[in-house]
Amino acid sequence: MFLMMRQFWRPGLLPVAVVGRRGAQETGGSASRPSVRRGCPVRTSQHAGLGAEYGHPAHVRNWMPRVNAPGRRLVLPGLLLIAARPGTWGICTAAKLPPMTRSPVELVIFDCDGVLVDSERICVRVDAMVMADLGCAFTEAEIVERFVGSSVEVCTAAVEQRLGRRLEKDWQQKYEHLYRAALDADLTAVDGIAEVLNRLTTPVCVASNGGHDGIRRNLRLTGLSDHFAENIFSADDVATGKPAPDLFLHAARSMGVDPGLCAVIEDSAYGVQAARAAGMRAFGYCGGLTPASRLEGPRTTVFDDMRELPGLLAAVTH
């Protein structure tokens, strides 16, 4: 036997619940994994498991455990079922329930270089060699200020301006072997990031101005690939990379999350600018090359120890 509940929603009225007994054959799903849909019957098996309390419709979309102890309760949108004794239920309408809340962070978007992998110092060193070879020397300090976190287009425009001439298309390809060799020799994960990724329960993804091949390669070298699977987004996927918001908006759309419910973890001025422009919360990591002063701004939390991140995310409010 199964408990069936129907909710009827009427504009301007509180929801009404009807509780009855029906057999499993009358709805989709099964005794162990009943089908749960808005406006349709909701069943719970007497042997489906321990009771739990939910505050978000997504958590009851596929299954709903039974409350099997006096005083336990199960919260669904607009309805509270309370077990007075095993196998019996009492009903409380939405008038007696606190408003259902939604987590203010439903997706954490990580930049790659300088946030997941400690590549910025390595790449800045190689950048200086490449610029010198092109005949337009930049100091490492200039490179950090002007290029860290930027797109290839931004870098190319700055080099061409200093040279006073156009560069060949794909000019950077002749130098890629220098970056690969340096990264193979020295690349490590950012201190504390593996611990953070193991602790986070919120969905995560990567959104970087780097190319797909480079992002995946660096994550593989540092043992972080398994945390992201296929949830990796590159500036190659959009018309304009950071500091434009396009990449972050593309990532949120692909992951099915509203931009306002996303948190972006960045280590560059370009990155936090892109996050703000996308309407997302920004967390600026200043434990790398970019000073805190260049990361500060509205809806931005600046921090210098990656291990602090789970606590900072948990403290976010609407």
Secondary structure as UniProt FT lines:
FT   STRAND          2..8
FT   TURN            11..12
FT   STRAND          16..22
FT   HELIX           24..26
FT   TURN            38..39
FT   STRAND          42..45
FT   TURN            46..47
FT   HELIX           57..60
FT   TURN            70..71
FT   STRAND          73..76
FT   TURN            77..78
FT   STRAND          79..82
FT   TURN            86..87
FT   STRAND          90..93
FT   HELIX           94..96
FT   STRAND          107..110
FT   TURN            114..116
FT   HELIX           120..134
FT   HELIX           140..147
FT   TURN            148..149
FT   HELIX           152..163
FT   TURN            169..170
FT   HELIX           171..175
FT   HELIX           176..186
FT   TURN            191..192
FT   HELIX           193..199
FT   STRAND          204..208
FT   HELIX           212..221
FT   TURN            222..223
FT   HELIX           225..227
FT   TURN            228..230
FT   STRAND          232..234
FT   HELIX           235..237
FT   TURN            242..243
FT   HELIX           246..255
FT   HELIX           259..261
FT   STRAND          262..266
FT   HELIX           269..277
FT   TURN            278..279
FT   STRAND          281..285
FT   HELIX           292..294
FT   TURN            298..299
FT   STRAND          300..303
FT   HELIX           306..308
FT   HELIX           309..314
//
